[in-house]
Amino acid sequence: MRYKNIFFDLDGTITDSGNAIMTCAKYALDRMGFPDEPEERLRRFVGPSLMDSFVKLYGMTEERAAEATRIFRSLYVDNKMYDVTVYPGIPELLAKCREAGLKTFVVTSKVQEYAGRIIKKTGLADLFTDTIGPDPTDFSSDKSRLINRVVDDYSLDKAECVMIGDTRFDIEGAVKAGVDSIAVTYGYGNPAEMQMVHPTYKAADAAEIGDIILP
């Protein structure tokens, strides 16, 4: 068995949360005085940190981006956090991972507290070893730091780890951390961007992920 430690991104990989995220992004941009954005542009909020998105995509100062993030979270936490569905086949895949003795982790750029609450709400908490994410004041989209945190906290061998995600941030983080990666094509990432960062594998659905990671 090559991989013993499986790292799953959350948004766009375990759960389809795009509508909730895009609704909150639209709300925040409107409150900050920006015109309406089409869905194809709002999709870019699924994956990276909110601060990074507001600064890099909309040219906000850090102060304005922090305010936009606060506005986003005010709607998200109170009304939209649980507006998600689990992708088909994911619960079954996680159950098979557990049966095979694999450790599974949620590794997400979403605030760790929020991610933990979502995983619990979806009924998947017992299928994960841990949920890892930043604290509310950590605005970086560098996922390698989170991957390395799991590796260090659990004394894992990187050769036995693989990161699964739907955006280039997941794959870039895996490359930078020195672990293999699986790019899933059913989420919100840009396929051309994903190909440019050279994932180890690609998977179209949970069954194809299983073909790669299960013994």
DODO-195460 format. One line per 10 residues: number of its first residue (from 1); their letters; for each residue y, x, z of C-alpha. Coordinates in nm, 3 decimals. Layout:
N
NUM) a) Y/X/Z ~ ...
This chain:
215
1) mrykniffdl) 0.000/0.000/0.000 ~ 0.321/0.168/-0.117 ~ 0.581/-0.040/0.067 ~ 0.550/-0.129/0.433 ~ 0.915/-0.222/0.499 ~ 1.082/-0.486/0.284 ~ 1.460/-0.535/0.294 ~ 1.588/-0.867/0.159 ~ 1.947/-0.947/0.073 ~ 2.046/-1.297/0.189
11) dgtitdsgna) 2.289/-1.473/-0.047 ~ 2.143/-1.502/-0.395 ~ 1.807/-1.355/-0.292 ~ 1.667/-1.559/-0.001 ~ 1.911/-1.849/-0.015 ~ 2.117/-2.013/-0.287 ~ 2.452/-2.028/-0.110 ~ 2.676/-1.988/-0.412 ~ 2.840/-2.331/-0.400 ~ 2.939/-2.287/-0.035
21) imtcakyald) 3.080/-1.939/-0.092 ~ 3.268/-2.036/-0.408 ~ 3.415/-2.347/-0.241 ~ 3.545/-2.138/0.049 ~ 3.678/-1.867/-0.184 ~ 3.864/-2.130/-0.388 ~ 4.008/-2.276/-0.068 ~ 4.128/-1.936/0.054 ~ 4.280/-1.839/-0.281 ~ 4.461/-2.174/-0.301
31) rmgfpdepee) 4.603/-2.125/0.049 ~ 4.715/-1.774/-0.049 ~ 4.903/-1.909/-0.352 ~ 4.665/-1.818/-0.634 ~ 4.593/-2.055/-0.925 ~ 4.257/-2.228/-0.967 ~ 3.980/-1.995/-1.078 ~ 3.682/-2.083/-1.302 ~ 3.335/-2.068/-1.151 ~ 3.245/-1.753/-1.343
41) rlrrfvgpsl) 3.517/-1.565/-1.154 ~ 3.443/-1.723/-0.817 ~ 3.079/-1.612/-0.853 ~ 3.200/-1.258/-0.790 ~ 3.242/-1.346/-0.422 ~ 2.863/-1.373/-0.380 ~ 2.746/-1.029/-0.268 ~ 3.028/-0.797/-0.165 ~ 3.235/-0.819/0.151 ~ 3.517/-1.072/0.147
51) mdsfvklygm) 3.783/-0.809/0.214 ~ 3.661/-0.599/-0.077 ~ 3.671/-0.903/-0.305 ~ 4.023/-1.007/-0.211 ~ 4.159/-0.651/-0.234 ~ 3.981/-0.532/-0.548 ~ 3.973/-0.854/-0.748 ~ 4.311/-0.998/-0.654 ~ 4.518/-0.695/-0.562 ~ 4.589/-0.813/-0.208
61) teeraaeatr) 4.711/-0.578/0.059 ~ 4.470/-0.530/0.348 ~ 4.692/-0.753/0.563 ~ 4.686/-1.039/0.310 ~ 4.315/-0.989/0.244 ~ 4.247/-1.015/0.618 ~ 4.439/-1.345/0.624 ~ 4.246/-1.472/0.321 ~ 3.921/-1.374/0.494 ~ 4.027/-1.563/0.806
71) ifrslyvdnk) 4.104/-1.874/0.596 ~ 3.771/-1.845/0.414 ~ 3.579/-1.821/0.742 ~ 3.768/-2.112/0.897 ~ 3.618/-2.345/0.636 ~ 3.287/-2.164/0.603 ~ 3.188/-2.151/0.971 ~ 3.291/-2.507/1.050 ~ 3.176/-2.683/0.733 ~ 2.984/-2.476/0.479
81) mydvtvypgi) 2.765/-2.217/0.653 ~ 2.447/-2.422/0.632 ~ 2.512/-2.556/0.283 ~ 2.226/-2.348/0.143 ~ 1.880/-2.393/-0.005 ~ 1.595/-2.144/0.012 ~ 1.482/-2.024/-0.329 ~ 1.140/-2.149/-0.444 ~ 0.849/-1.936/-0.332 ~ 1.041/-1.731/-0.075
91) pellakcrea) 0.883/-1.885/0.239 ~ 0.536/-1.835/0.091 ~ 0.620/-1.477/-0.007 ~ 0.741/-1.398/0.344 ~ 0.429/-1.550/0.497 ~ 0.212/-1.333/0.272 ~ 0.414/-1.026/0.373 ~ 0.345/-1.104/0.737 ~ -0.024/-1.157/0.671 ~ -0.034/-0.818/0.496
101) glktfvvtsk) 0.127/-0.649/0.797 ~ 0.456/-0.569/0.624 ~ 0.784/-0.554/0.817 ~ 1.052/-0.772/0.661 ~ 1.425/-0.747/0.728 ~ 1.734/-0.935/0.618 ~ 1.991/-0.673/0.516 ~ 2.316/-0.846/0.419 ~ 2.690/-0.789/0.386 ~ 2.740/-1.123/0.561
111) vqeyagriik) 2.846/-1.104/0.926 ~ 2.526/-1.049/1.124 ~ 2.584/-1.343/1.358 ~ 2.630/-1.582/1.065 ~ 2.326/-1.446/0.881 ~ 2.108/-1.485/1.189 ~ 2.219/-1.844/1.235 ~ 2.145/-1.926/0.871 ~ 1.799/-1.769/0.882 ~ 1.721/-1.965/1.199
121) ktgladlftd) 1.848/-2.289/1.043 ~ 1.627/-2.242/0.736 ~ 1.320/-2.201/0.957 ~ 1.251/-1.848/0.836 ~ 1.346/-1.654/1.150 ~ 0.987/-1.603/1.266 ~ 0.902/-1.442/0.932 ~ 1.152/-1.157/0.971 ~ 1.139/-0.853/1.195 ~ 1.519/-0.844/1.223
131) tigpdptdfs) 1.845/-0.949/1.059 ~ 2.098/-0.674/0.996 ~ 2.461/-0.718/0.890 ~ 2.810/-0.596/0.976 ~ 3.027/-0.719/1.259 ~ 3.328/-0.940/1.173 ~ 3.570/-0.645/1.158 ~ 3.355/-0.432/0.923 ~ 3.482/-0.505/0.573 ~ 3.283/-0.251/0.370
141) sdksrlinrv) 3.050/-0.348/0.086 ~ 2.856/-0.020/0.122 ~ 2.506/-0.148/0.182 ~ 2.359/0.200/0.223 ~ 2.498/0.210/0.578 ~ 2.308/-0.106/0.668 ~ 1.988/0.020/0.506 ~ 2.016/0.348/0.695 ~ 2.079/0.157/1.017 ~ 1.747/-0.026/0.981
151) vddysldkae) 1.567/0.296/0.890 ~ 1.710/0.474/1.194 ~ 1.669/0.187/1.441 ~ 1.304/0.134/1.350 ~ 1.214/0.497/1.264 ~ 1.100/0.406/0.914 ~ 0.986/0.629/0.629 ~ 1.221/0.572/0.333 ~ 0.934/0.627/0.091 ~ 0.780/0.310/0.236
161) cvmigdtrfd) 1.098/0.098/0.208 ~ 1.232/-0.118/-0.074 ~ 1.557/-0.314/-0.102 ~ 1.554/-0.650/-0.283 ~ 1.880/-0.803/-0.401 ~ 2.064/-0.988/-0.674 ~ 2.382/-0.780/-0.714 ~ 2.474/-0.422/-0.799 ~ 2.587/-0.373/-0.437 ~ 2.225/-0.411/-0.324
171) iegavkagvd) 2.094/-0.167/-0.584 ~ 2.376/0.084/-0.536 ~ 2.313/0.073/-0.162 ~ 1.944/0.141/-0.215 ~ 2.013/0.434/-0.448 ~ 2.267/0.585/-0.209 ~ 2.031/0.542/0.088 ~ 1.739/0.690/-0.102 ~ 1.505/0.391/-0.114 ~ 1.350/0.201/-0.405
181) siavtygygn) 1.495/-0.130/-0.521 ~ 1.405/-0.459/-0.685 ~ 1.676/-0.642/-0.878 ~ 1.616/-1.016/-0.881 ~ 1.753/-1.197/-1.183 ~ 1.767/-1.550/-1.040 ~ 2.073/-1.492/-0.817 ~ 2.442/-1.437/-0.880 ~ 2.458/-1.078/-1.002 ~ 2.578/-0.969/-1.344
191) paemqmvhpt) 2.270/-0.858/-1.545 ~ 2.460/-0.586/-1.733 ~ 2.599/-0.442/-1.409 ~ 2.254/-0.451/-1.252 ~ 2.101/-0.258/-1.539 ~ 2.371/0.009/-1.518 ~ 2.278/0.097/-1.157 ~ 1.910/0.148/-1.247 ~ 1.693/-0.065/-1.016 ~ 1.338/0.060/-0.967
201) ykaadaaeig) 1.200/-0.282/-1.063 ~ 1.320/-0.622/-1.180 ~ 1.181/-0.961/-1.076 ~ 1.254/-1.307/-1.214 ~ 1.121/-1.502/-0.915 ~ 0.941/-1.477/-0.582 ~ 0.603/-1.449/-0.752 ~ 0.713/-1.139/-0.942 ~ 0.850/-0.987/-0.621 ~ 0.508/-1.045/-0.468
211) diilp) 0.338/-0.872/-0.760 ~ 0.541/-0.559/-0.677 ~ 0.528/-0.548/-0.298 ~ 0.202/-0.715/-0.194 ~ -0.125/-0.523/-0.183
